[in-house]
Structure formats: C-alpha cells, structure tokens
Amino acid sequence: MHHDKTLQSIVSTGLGLNVEDTEDFRQKLIERVRWVIDHQMARLPQYLYQLDVPEHRVNEAFAKAESADQVPELLADVILERVAQVVAQRTKTCDD
C-alpha cells in the first residue's frame, strides 16, 4: 500500500494532478493526460521528462494508439509503469 501512495504522490506532483480520492487514480491520471494534450501539449514532454518516462516508450504509446482518444490511456499506463519501476528501485536501494 505504501508503494501505491508513493507512486500516486510522484505522479500527482509531476503532472500537477490534485487527487483527493485515490480510488480511481488511473482514471484521474488519464483525464489529466487528456487535458494536458488538449491544453498544454507543448508542456507534455517536460512533464514526461520530470517523471523519467523514456522517449521511446512515449513514441510506442502514440504508435500503438488506434485513435487519438486512446493516447491518454496508453500514456497514463506508461507513466504508471515507469514510476512504479522508480519506486521499486528506490525501495530496493533503501532496503539494501
């Protein structure tokens, strides 16, 4: 559970996402990514860089999308996957 809170905190801070109810964090993230794409597309690379999301993974998400509507969902999953890796690595480093 601690990992989930840490992951959500990192993602929320990195994307300027204010989530009070963490029940459906992924859905809130998808909505935020969709908003960023629609209103701040020029800042998207900066957000992804801050979250340490590899460019090739972002490109894969765009390439995999069957429609523009699917892009935010695929990017949200890439973000969650990468931040989960970072959190796990940090935890492993702290445990050693």
N, C-alpha and C positions, 0 to 999 in steps of 0.2 A: 504494500500500500504506500509506503514511503516513496518508492520509486515513482509511482503514479503522480504523487503530489509534486515531486521534484520535476518530473517531466512536464507536467502542466504548468508549473511556475516558469520554467525556462521558455517554453513555447509562448506562454501568455506575455511574458516580458519582451521576448524577441519580436512579437508581432503586434504589440500594443493591444492585446486582447484582454478584456476585463470579464472574467467568468466567475460568477458567484456560485452557481450551481454546477458542480463538476460531473453531474450525472451523464450528460451527453457532450463531453468535451470535444470529441471528434467532430460532431455536427457543428458545434460552435466554431471550431477551427476552420471547417470547410466554408462556413458563411463568411468568416473573416478573410480567408484567402480570396474568395469570390469578390468581396468588397475591395480588397487591395487591387486585384486585377482590373476591376471596373473603374476605380477612382484614383489609384496611385501606382499604376503599372510601372512607372519609372523607378519606384522605390522597392519593387518586388525583389530584384537582385540583391539589394542591400539587406533586406530582411532575411533572405535565404543565406547570405554570407554570414550574417551575425549568428545564425543558427547552425552554421557549419555544414550546410547541405551541399554536397558536391554538385558541381555544374552538370556533370554527365547524368546524374540522377534526375535533375530538373528537366534536362533535354529529353530523357526517356519518358518522363511523365507527359510532356507535351506531345511526343511522338505516339505514345500509346493511346492517347485520348481519341475516342471515336467522334467526339464533338467538343466544342468549346465549353459546353456545360459540364463535361466530365473532368476538365483540367483542375478545378479547385479540389475536387475529391482526391484525385491522384496526387496532387502536390501535398495535400494535407497528410496523406499516408506516408509520403516520402519524408516529410518533416517529422512526423511522429516516430518513424523508424530510425531516422538519424539521431534525433535527440535521445531516444531510448538507448541507442548504442553508446552515446556520450555519457549518459547517466550510469549505465552499467560499467563502463570503463572507469569512471571516477570512483564508483563504489568498490570495484575490484582493487584499484590502486590504494584506496583508503583502508581496505581490509588486509592488504599485504603488509 
